[in-house]
Amino acid sequence: MSMKIFNTLSRTAEELVPLEGNHVRMYTCGPTVYNFAHIGNFRAYMFEDLLRRYLRFRGFRVTQVMNLTDVDDKTIRGCRAAGLPLREYTQKYKDAFFSDLKTLSIEPAEHYPAATDHVPAMIALIEKLLEKGFAYRSDDGSVYFSIAKFPGYGKLAHLDLSGLRAGARVAHDEYEKENLADFALWKAWDEEDGDVVWDAPWGRGRPGWHIECSAMSMHYLGDSFDLHTGGMDNIFPHHEDEIAQSEAATGKPWVKYWMHCAHLIVDGKKMSKSAGNFFTLRDILDRGWSGRDIRYVLLTTHYRQTLNFSFDSLEAAHAALQRVDEFTARLKDRAGQAAASAELPDWAREAVGKFTAALDDDLNISGGMAAVFDMIHAGNRAMDRDELSAGEARRTLDEMARLDRVLGFLTAAEDEIPAEVTALVEARKQARAEKNWAASDRIRDELAALGWTVKDTPEGPKLRKL
């Protein structure tokens, strides 16, 4: 079967066919590093991680570029308010972003270009647009893109240009559809920019936000590439402006497929600081939740559906992951030291087939997770009936690990057992041997207080992190 994705450009599901062989070149709108990324940001990065992982699972070679926007209206305001040079101010948030990616088990992209390192490429692209007549200089030394000169403007967002007022301009990096106007490619320096400034042939200033992504994507992926992703809020103006300036400069189709994820809300409401429901990843970790719990919540709603985040959903995620861990532990006990059998059990093979079919259908994660839990249910029944051999258990474990290359949360990190915990387990074994049940129960409570649970089995006590 082929893999199908929903293309925002055509508004239809299309078979994914890369421009070059099986090599998917993919550009991802990354963070604006003016603050810590919030969970709404990570909803987008998680969808893109699922896409990347599944492409690789299906045998595609992937080259992913995720930009770091370290110069724009927000970063300049932030560094001036903090009294810090732009690079020093943004470095803190770049470092935090990469730390958060590790916490959420998001696979690293091949390239993370920072806008400030690619300004010469942006200047060269603006020069090309000026030469071709798609851009013009304003009296203050800024450079604007003339959307009236580009006939395809509005094709991604499906805009109606009939009411366009010729010559209207918008200088801000972010704006709404109501501001359908020529957008800034280069902003002339003023006192609000402080020492954030570069020299260009038409005067001193800094690049606009939209030109940054066009220059960096083409630098790493070429004039035309396969996939561009981001949140739905990026469709207009950011992605619409990227298409216009890129295709005007090269005369070639820029991106073949566009994929956008829906918004994240919190307890049914738009996330905002004023509503008291604004959370960074660190805020949630500080409440005792793990990166694995958070990953499960952010990943298991289809990317084109609004994700309603709540602490109840984290509770449900934790319970679901416990079910996964208990199944994995049973498989390990059954497998022992056995080698994997040549064949998967029928119920496992059927579940893997359903998982793949679901993800082939525009990353249908709901169907994929249903297949995973079908496999867990069938596997538990097989073990209850003693119908699973050690070799089949090992083979099923290997298949779970293969599916986890896509999901990134099926396998819990191996926990190092502290010496104190090991000593308590031994003391409890002795107490049980002496039929000292009161001491055994007391030690069980002590283990629970330290974050561990112990289960008595015919093979001896089995310890697991809570």
Buried (B, 14 or more C-beta within 10 A) or exposed (E): EEBBBBBBBEEEEBEBEBEEEEEBBBBBBBBBBBBBBBBBBBBBBBBBBBBBBBBBBBEBEBBBBBBBBBBBBBBBEBBBEEEBEBBEBBBBBBEBBBEBBEBBBBBEBEBBBBBBEBBEBBBEBBBBBBEEEBBBBBEEBBBBBBBEBBEEBBBBBEBEEEEBEEEEBBBBBBBEEEBBBBBBBBBBBEEEBBEBBBEBEBBEBBBBBBBBBBBBBBBBBBBBBBBBBBBBBBBBBBBBBBBBBBBBBBEEBBBBBBBBBBBBBBEEEEBEEEEEBBBBBBEBBEEEBBBBBBBBBBBBBBBBEBBBBBBEBBEBBBEBBEEBBBBBBBBEBBBEEBEBBEEBBEBBBBBBEBBBBBBBBBBBBEBBBBBBBBBBBBBBEBBEEEEBBBBBBBBBBBBBEEBBBBBBBBBBEEEEEEEEBEEBBEBBBEBBEEEBEEBBEBBBEBBEEEEBEBEEEEEEBBBBBE
